[in-house]
Amino acid sequence: MNRSTSLNTTIAFIGGGNMASAIIGGLVRAGHPASTILVVEPSPEQALRLRGQFGVQADAAAGPALAAAGLIVWAVKPQVFEVAAAPCAPYASQALQLSIMAGIPCAAIEKASGSARVVRAMPNTPALIGQGMSGLYARPAVTLDERLQVEQMLAPTGQLLWVEQEAQLDAVTALSGSGPAYVFYLLEAMIQAGVEMGLSAEQSRQLAQQTVAGAAALSAQSVETPEVLRQRVTSKGGTTHAAISTLEARGVKLAFVRALHAAAERAAELGAEFGKN
């Protein structure tokens, strides 16, 4: 298959918020014609911004134009999905469905759209700058070619990882979907400590941000595990050892692991709650 032509189709976005805008921007930069991108966006201000920034068609409500789409991207807030889906249903059943909504199961998307060809993606906010991580799951009705279409469309947002079971998306949500918040939380603590030790807020921010970015880059390029990399900079009796020992004594790693389990459990609960509606 020629992957360069795999997205030769009209793409419709239901919702035109930040994540949808990031994907649309990637498509346009990659050469996908703006004239073949349709956005259903009820906010007049957001619709105007999408037209002005990308040159795409942005309509306030779903209509017959949606029937021309070969791929529909669900990008509304989960709590308004059912309301947003109802007017789309008469025009959606022939398209491949891609959801970037958290917690909405494939079965609900199939029921709302009339299509069993459903892919769920769990992106994270660094996708807005092309540095994201998205977990993907495809229902059996989705073909290999359609998987490649989804990969090509999401590639500008960052890295992609397919999982084999839909339930695994709960772990993806906990690890990478919510993950940026954990890093920001760590940065908050590092900056606070820097200020308390006499550095300015800006100095602390610069030191903390580059340290986190550099450590992540080193880990990505190394064949060693994070544990080994940590051990290499933790000399017994040194400053790093003092810090790590304090964290271990306070059970920080265990608390962090438990926190991710809690996030995964909540993701599963949200999916189950929606499935009851």
C-alpha positions in Angstrom: 0.0 0.0 0.0 1.2 3.5 -0.7 1.0 5.2 2.7 1.2 8.7 1.1 -2.3 8.3 -0.4 -3.9 6.5 2.6 -5.5 9.8 3.8 -7.0 10.7 0.4 -10.4 11.2 2.0 -12.6 13.8 3.6 -12.0 14.0 7.3 -14.7 15.4 9.7 -14.0 16.4 13.3 -16.9 16.5 15.8 -15.5 19.2 18.1 -12.8 21.7 17.3 -11.0 22.2 20.6 -7.2 22.1 21.4 -6.5 18.4 20.6 -8.6 18.5 17.4 -6.8 21.7 16.4 -3.4 20.0 17.0 -4.4 17.1 14.6 -5.9 19.5 12.0 -2.7 21.6 12.1 -0.6 18.5 11.5 -2.8 17.4 8.6 -2.6 20.8 6.9 1.2 21.0 7.4 1.5 17.5 5.9 -0.3 18.6 2.8 -3.8 17.3 3.4 -6.1 19.8 1.5 -7.9 22.0 4.0 -10.9 21.9 1.6 -11.4 18.2 2.6 -11.5 18.9 6.3 -14.9 19.6 7.9 -15.3 20.6 11.6 -18.6 20.6 13.5 -18.0 23.2 16.1 -21.0 25.0 17.8 -18.9 27.8 19.3 -18.9 30.7 16.8 -15.6 32.0 18.1 -13.8 28.7 17.8 -15.3 28.0 14.4 -14.0 31.4 13.2 -10.6 30.7 14.5 -10.5 27.3 12.7 -11.5 28.9 9.4 -8.9 31.6 9.8 -6.0 29.5 11.0 -6.4 26.5 8.8 -8.9 27.4 6.1 -11.1 24.4 6.9 -14.9 24.3 6.7 -16.4 24.8 10.2 -20.2 24.4 10.6 -22.2 25.0 13.8 -24.1 21.7 13.4 -23.9 18.4 11.6 -25.6 18.2 8.2 -25.5 16.3 4.9 -21.9 17.4 4.3 -20.8 14.9 7.0 -21.9 12.0 4.8 -18.9 12.7 2.5 -16.4 12.0 5.3 -14.4 8.7 5.1 -13.1 9.3 8.6 -14.9 10.9 11.5 -12.9 12.1 14.5 -14.8 12.4 17.8 -13.2 15.2 19.8 -15.9 16.5 22.0 -15.9 16.4 25.8 -17.1 13.0 27.0 -20.0 14.4 28.9 -21.6 15.9 25.8 -20.9 13.0 23.5 -24.5 11.7 23.3 -25.9 15.1 22.6 -23.2 15.8 19.9 -23.6 12.4 18.3 -27.4 12.4 17.9 -27.5 14.8 14.9 -24.4 13.1 13.3 -25.9 9.6 13.3 -27.8 9.8 10.0 -24.6 10.7 8.2 -21.9 8.7 10.1 -22.4 5.0 9.5 -20.2 4.6 6.4 -17.1 6.2 7.9 -14.2 5.0 10.0 -14.6 6.3 13.5 -11.7 7.6 15.5 -12.3 8.7 19.1 -9.9 10.9 21.1 -12.4 11.1 23.9 -11.5 9.7 27.3 -13.7 7.1 28.9 -16.2 6.5 26.0 -16.1 2.8 25.1 -16.0 1.5 21.5 -19.5 0.0 22.0 -21.0 3.4 22.7 -19.3 4.9 19.7 -20.6 2.1 17.5 -24.1 2.5 18.9 -24.1 6.2 18.2 -22.5 6.1 14.8 -23.8 2.9 13.4 -20.3 1.8 12.4 -18.3 -1.1 13.9 -15.1 0.3 12.4 -14.0 2.1 15.6 -10.5 3.2 16.8 -10.0 4.7 20.2 -6.9 6.9 20.8 -5.7 8.2 24.2 -3.5 11.2 23.5 -1.9 13.6 26.0 -1.4 17.3 26.0 2.2 17.4 24.6 0.5 16.4 21.3 -0.2 20.1 21.1 3.5 20.7 20.3 4.1 17.4 18.4 5.7 15.7 21.5 2.7 13.6 22.6 2.2 9.9 23.3 -1.0 8.3 22.2 -2.2 4.8 23.0 -4.4 3.2 20.3 -6.9 0.4 20.2 -8.8 -0.8 17.1 -11.9 -3.0 16.9 -11.7 -6.2 14.8 -13.7 -4.6 12.0 -10.9 -2.0 11.4 -8.6 -3.1 8.5 -4.8 -2.8 8.4 -5.2 0.0 5.8 -7.5 1.9 8.2 -5.0 1.5 11.0 -2.4 3.0 8.8 -4.7 5.9 8.0 -5.0 6.6 11.7 -1.3 6.3 12.2 -0.6 8.8 9.4 -3.1 11.3 10.7 -1.8 11.2 14.3 1.9 11.0 13.5 2.5 14.8 13.7 1.2 14.8 17.3 4.1 12.5 18.5 4.6 8.8 19.2 2.0 6.1 18.9 1.5 2.7 20.6 -1.2 0.1 19.8 -2.7 -2.1 22.5 -4.5 -5.4 21.9 -7.3 -5.0 24.4 -9.6 -2.0 24.9 -9.3 -2.4 28.7 -5.6 -1.6 28.4 -6.5 1.9 27.5 -7.3 2.5 31.2 -3.6 1.9 31.9 -2.6 4.1 29.0 -4.8 6.8 30.5 -3.2 6.5 33.9 0.4 6.3 32.6 0.6 8.7 29.6 -2.8 10.3 29.3 -2.6 11.8 32.8 1.2 11.6 32.9 2.0 15.2 32.0 0.2 16.3 35.2 2.6 14.1 37.2 5.6 15.8 35.6 4.2 19.2 36.2 3.6 18.2 39.8 7.3 17.2 40.1 8.3 20.5 38.5 6.2 22.4 41.0 8.0 20.7 43.8 11.5 21.2 42.3 10.8 24.9 41.7 9.4 25.4 45.2 12.5 23.8 46.7 14.8 26.0 44.6 13.1 29.1 45.8 13.2 28.0 49.4 17.0 27.4 48.9 17.6 30.9 47.7 17.2 30.8 43.9 14.7 33.0 42.1 11.5 31.5 40.7 12.8 31.9 37.1 16.2 30.3 37.9 14.5 27.4 39.6 12.1 27.0 36.7 14.9 26.9 34.1 17.0 24.5 36.1 14.0 22.2 36.8 12.6 22.2 33.3 15.9 21.4 31.6 16.8 18.8 34.1 13.5 16.9 33.5 13.8 17.3 29.7 17.4 16.2 29.7 16.8 13.2 31.9 13.9 12.1 29.8 16.0 12.5 26.6 18.9 10.6 28.1 16.6 7.7 29.2 15.1 7.6 25.7 18.5 7.3 24.0 20.0 4.9 26.5 19.8 1.1 26.4 19.9 1.1 30.2 16.8 1.0 32.4 15.9 4.1 34.4 16.8 2.2 37.5 20.4 1.7 36.3 20.6 5.3 35.2 19.5 6.4 38.6 22.0 4.2 40.4 24.8 5.6 38.3 24.3 9.1 39.7 23.5 8.0 43.2 26.9 7.7 45.0 26.5 6.4 48.5 26.9 9.2 51.0 26.5 11.8 48.3 23.9 14.5 47.7 21.7 12.4 45.4 21.8 9.5 47.8 20.5 11.9 50.6 17.6 12.9 48.4 16.7 9.4 47.2 17.0 8.0 50.7 14.5 10.7 51.9 12.1 9.8 49.1 12.4 6.0 49.9 11.9 6.6 53.6 8.7 8.5 52.9 7.4 5.8 50.6 7.2 8.2 47.6 7.7 5.5 44.9 5.0 3.2 46.4 2.6 6.2 46.7 3.3 7.1 43.1 2.6 3.6 41.9 -0.6 3.5 43.9 -1.6 6.9 42.4 -1.3 5.5 38.9 -3.4 2.5 39.8 -6.0 4.9 41.2 -6.1 6.7 37.9 -6.5 3.5 35.9 -9.3 2.4 38.2 -11.1 5.7 37.8 -10.8 5.5 34.0 -12.4 2.0 34.1 -15.2 3.4 36.4 -15.9 6.2 34.0 -16.2 3.8 31.1 -18.5 1.6 33.0 -20.6 4.5 34.1 -21.1 5.7 30.6 -21.9 2.2 29.4 -24.9 2.1 31.8 -26.4 5.2 30.2 
